[in-house]
C-alpha cells in the first residue's frame, strides 16, 4: 500500500525525510527527486538529493531532463518533490504519463508545492478566495496520488482556510480538502491520515454541508 507524505512548507524536519525513506523500503531504496517546481532545477535537485542522503538515503537520483526523470522513475521505490511552484512542474511534464508512473511507488510526497501536487486537483494561486462563490478559486489537475482531494499548504500561517473552503465547496459531493500548516506534516496510507507534527485541517464536501476537523499532532482520521 502506498504511503503519501505531505509537508506544509517551511523547514522540512529530518523526521519527515526519514519517514519517506523508511516507507520507501529503507536506506537502500531508490528515491527519485523531481525538482521541477522552479527555474533552478539543477540547484533545487542537488539540495534535495543532499538532504535525503544526509538523512540516510543511499540511492538517490535527481534527474533534470524530463525524459531522464521519467526513465528514473521506472525503478524508483520513493519519490520526493520539493517546494516552489506546482504550476511549473505540471507544465514541464504536460503530455507525459508522470501521474501514472507514481501510482506503483511505495512512498511519494513533497513539501509545499510538492505536497499540493499529490492531490487530484491543486490550487494554482489564481482567482478570488474572498467570496464563497463556486469556481472563483482556480484549480487544475494535480498528480492524483490522493483521489478526490485538494491539498493546500502553509495553511494557517498564510490564512488559507477560506481558499480551501471555496475550492472544496466548488467540487462534487465526496471531495476532500486537506490543509497542512507550515512546518506541519502528515502521512496517509490507504484511508488513514496521521498527523505527525503541527496541525492539519480536514474538510469534507457533504450533500448539504461542509464538515471541518482540525487535527493536532498525534491525532488521526479516516478519509471518507
Secondary structure, DSSP 8 states (H G I E B T S, - for coil): --EEEEE-SSS--HHHHHHHHHHHTSTTSEEEE---SSS-HHHHHHHHHHHHHHTT-SEEE---SHHHHHHHGGG-SEEEE-SS-HHHHHHHTTTS-HHHHHTT-SEEEEETHHHHTTEEEEEEEEE--SS--TT-EEEEE---SEEEEEEEESTTTTT-HHHHHHHHHTS-TT-EEEEE-TT-EEEEETTEEEEEESEEEEEEE-SS-EEEEEEETT-EEE--
